[in-house]
Amino acid sequence: MFFYIFGKNILTMAEISITNKEWERVKIKIQRKYNHLTDHELNYTEGQEEALISNLMHLVNRNRSYVVFTLKKALVNIDNNRL
């Protein structure tokens, strides 16, 4: 995925990797924290981490580093219900 920043073309890659199975658990945690988000809004396809990050940034009105931190935190102990 390419982005233009100040006229420069840079390649960005997601800092995380989430499987569809992991996403089902992480999505529950995110919906507990942000109870206004629907299943439809949190649609995710494995390998589309960059799109997921961008979507979450928009939905929760937070910056990229916060969203990535939150996702990583959710993945650390996937069986724990806390986020």
Secondary structure, DSSP 8 states (H G I E B T S, - for coil): -EEEETTEEEE---S----HHHHHHHHHHHHHHSTT--TTTT---TT-HHHHHHHHHHHHT--HHHHHHHHHHHHHTTTS---
